[in-house]
Amino acid sequence: MSVTLASAESTPFEIAQAETPADTHETPADAHAAQPAGEVHTETGVAHGEEAGSGVFPPFDQTTFASQLLWLAITFGLFYLLMSKVVIPRIGGILETRHDRIAQDLDEASRLKAEADAAIASYEQDLASARTKGNAIASAAREDAKAKADAERAKIEASLQDKIAGAETRIAEIKAKALADVGTIAEETTAALVEQLVGSKATKAEIASAVKSVAGK
Amino acid sequence: MSNDPTHQFLVNKIVPIEIGGIDFSFTNASLFMVATVAVATGFLYFTTGQRGLVPSRMQSVSEMSYEFIASMLREGAGSHGMKFFPFVFSLFMFVLTANLLGMMPYFFTVTSQIIVTFALALLVIGTVVVYGFYKHGFGFLKLFVPSGVPGALLPLVVSIEVISFLSRPISLSIRLFANMLAGHITLKVFAGFVTSLSALGAVGVAGAILPLFMTVALTGLEFLVSFLQAYVFAVLTCMYLNDAVHPGGH
């Protein structure tokens, strides 16, 4: 049922295709018959006669071939032109720009890395030289301090020696003086003793010689 | 609309044009060819308008299709084949867009017309033959003489090669045409079951569930087929172009 309905519905279209509006009032069969007559000039005119009655399967309808080929040529030709002249250079350009940019960035990165490596190397070198320099300074300072300390000690020792020597001479002086004083004291004591015991005064010279003779023993 | 599954392939005149007695009318087929060109070009043109160094989603779709075809061609026909890149890219995008547009309800499928696919296939083979003879002269005929074949077998092998070469435009065009045609007819038939069954009342509506699922599943399948057939068309084009660039083996 649907098939008959379909062919009935497709009929108005095929009438329109025949480009003969006068045929619209005729029966479907007449309309089909009118079609080849209307387009008998087409290159496939002979085939039309066979198709017309059978309700040809649309994709094999040769009456449409010429128009489809022409419009395919126009549209595909235009499409090819648009693709090859506009779109492909455009997308290709975008991709190339990106590719270049990435390559450039990679170059930049490797350049920066080399720079960083050089900086690290120079830093290491500086560090090493600074360390040796520091060591040298430290040892020089140590030497210096040691020499200074030695000199100081020597100086202090010398001054101490001086002081010791001074003290010793002073002690000797005091000792000699004390010893000298011992003679005088003995003489006075002797004079006093003689006076008490003897009752007369002895001369100073006698007492001194007596003391000296005792002291000499 | 008719329930006739082939109704969708009818070519209707929109602007009748007749030149020298030949019908060159602007039809719905022509309209959808124009639409295909407009949609494909518009998409590729406007998505790449930003020329972003970091592509947007749509821009990367355009770039992916570019790189997809470029790598396909480079693998298929080598770096010498890259001069055909605009051709293969145009073919792929045209067929793909036409197939996908055809998936829209009430839209005409340009590639379901044998004459269109045959013309595209002839264009491919014509390019192969013309470029092959232009570049290699009669050396192009080495294509039909595989190296290392014993002399006794040569006539047989050469005739097989010639036949296979001649059948290429036919297989190339019919593969695409038949896939699109059959898919759309199947889809229409199952969708027709849904409407005609649901017209039968409650039982019919329940019975219509199965064909409805089939229709949904087939729609998904047809989208896959749309892409796949465009891909196959482009891959085979690359292979055939390889014969033009390197006849007589690699």
HADDOCK unambig.tbl for C-alpha pairs under 7 A between the chains (distance, minus, plus):
assign (segid A and resid 2 and name CA) (segid B and resid 3 and name CA) 6.65 0.50 0.50
assign (segid A and resid 3 and name CA) (segid B and resid 4 and name CA) 6.65 0.50 0.50
assign (segid A and resid 6 and name CA) (segid B and resid 2 and name CA) 5.73 0.50 0.50
assign (segid A and resid 6 and name CA) (segid B and resid 3 and name CA) 6.38 0.50 0.50
assign (segid A and resid 6 and name CA) (segid B and resid 4 and name CA) 5.31 0.50 0.50
assign (segid A and resid 9 and name CA) (segid B and resid 2 and name CA) 6.81 0.50 0.50
assign (segid A and resid 41 and name CA) (segid B and resid 21 and name CA) 5.32 0.50 0.50
assign (segid A and resid 41 and name CA) (segid B and resid 22 and name CA) 6.78 0.50 0.50
assign (segid A and resid 42 and name CA) (segid B and resid 21 and name CA) 5.97 0.50 0.50
assign (segid A and resid 42 and name CA) (segid B and resid 22 and name CA) 4.97 0.50 0.50
assign (segid A and resid 58 and name CA) (segid B and resid 6 and name CA) 6.94 0.50 0.50
assign (segid A and resid 58 and name CA) (segid B and resid 9 and name CA) 5.68 0.50 0.50
assign (segid A and resid 58 and name CA) (segid B and resid 10 and name CA) 5.16 0.50 0.50
assign (segid A and resid 59 and name CA) (segid B and resid 9 and name CA) 6.32 0.50 0.50
assign (segid A and resid 59 and name CA) (segid B and resid 113 and name CA) 4.94 0.50 0.50
assign (segid A and resid 59 and name CA) (segid B and resid 114 and name CA) 6.12 0.50 0.50
assign (segid A and resid 64 and name CA) (segid B and resid 11 and name CA) 6.96 0.50 0.50
assign (segid A and resid 65 and name CA) (segid B and resid 115 and name CA) 6.26 0.50 0.50
assign (segid A and resid 66 and name CA) (segid B and resid 23 and name CA) 6.49 0.50 0.50
assign (segid A and resid 66 and name CA) (segid B and resid 24 and name CA) 6.11 0.50 0.50
assign (segid A and resid 67 and name CA) (segid B and resid 23 and name CA) 6.00 0.50 0.50
assign (segid A and resid 67 and name CA) (segid B and resid 24 and name CA) 3.95 0.50 0.50
assign (segid A and resid 67 and name CA) (segid B and resid 25 and name CA) 5.72 0.50 0.50
assign (segid A and resid 68 and name CA) (segid B and resid 29 and name CA) 6.86 0.50 0.50
assign (segid A and resid 68 and name CA) (segid B and resid 30 and name CA) 6.55 0.50 0.50
assign (segid A and resid 68 and name CA) (segid B and resid 116 and name CA) 6.91 0.50 0.50
assign (segid A and resid 69 and name CA) (segid B and resid 116 and name CA) 6.78 0.50 0.50
assign (segid A and resid 70 and name CA) (segid B and resid 24 and name CA) 6.86 0.50 0.50
assign (segid A and resid 71 and name CA) (segid B and resid 30 and name CA) 5.58 0.50 0.50
assign (segid A and resid 72 and name CA) (segid B and resid 33 and name CA) 6.73 0.50 0.50
assign (segid A and resid 72 and name CA) (segid B and resid 116 and name CA) 7.00 0.50 0.50
assign (segid A and resid 75 and name CA) (segid B and resid 33 and name CA) 6.23 0.50 0.50
assign (segid A and resid 75 and name CA) (segid B and resid 34 and name CA) 5.95 0.50 0.50
assign (segid A and resid 75 and name CA) (segid B and resid 37 and name CA) 6.59 0.50 0.50
assign (segid A and resid 79 and name CA) (segid B and resid 37 and name CA) 5.77 0.50 0.50
assign (segid A and resid 79 and name CA) (segid B and resid 90 and name CA) 6.75 0.50 0.50
assign (segid A and resid 80 and name CA) (segid B and resid 86 and name CA) 6.97 0.50 0.50
assign (segid A and resid 80 and name CA) (segid B and resid 87 and name CA) 6.67 0.50 0.50
assign (segid A and resid 80 and name CA) (segid B and resid 90 and name CA) 5.58 0.50 0.50
assign (segid A and resid 83 and name CA) (segid B and resid 86 and name CA) 6.42 0.50 0.50
assign (segid A and resid 83 and name CA) (segid B and resid 90 and name CA) 6.38 0.50 0.50
assign (segid A and resid 84 and name CA) (segid B and resid 86 and name CA) 5.19 0.50 0.50
assign (segid A and resid 87 and name CA) (segid B and resid 44 and name CA) 6.55 0.50 0.50
assign (segid A and resid 87 and name CA) (segid B and resid 45 and name CA) 6.06 0.50 0.50
assign (segid A and resid 91 and name CA) (segid B and resid 48 and name CA) 6.86 0.50 0.50
assign (segid A and resid 91 and name CA) (segid B and resid 63 and name CA) 6.41 0.50 0.50
assign (segid A and resid 94 and name CA) (segid B and resid 51 and name CA) 5.90 0.50 0.50
assign (segid A and resid 98 and name CA) (segid B and resid 53 and name CA) 5.85 0.50 0.50
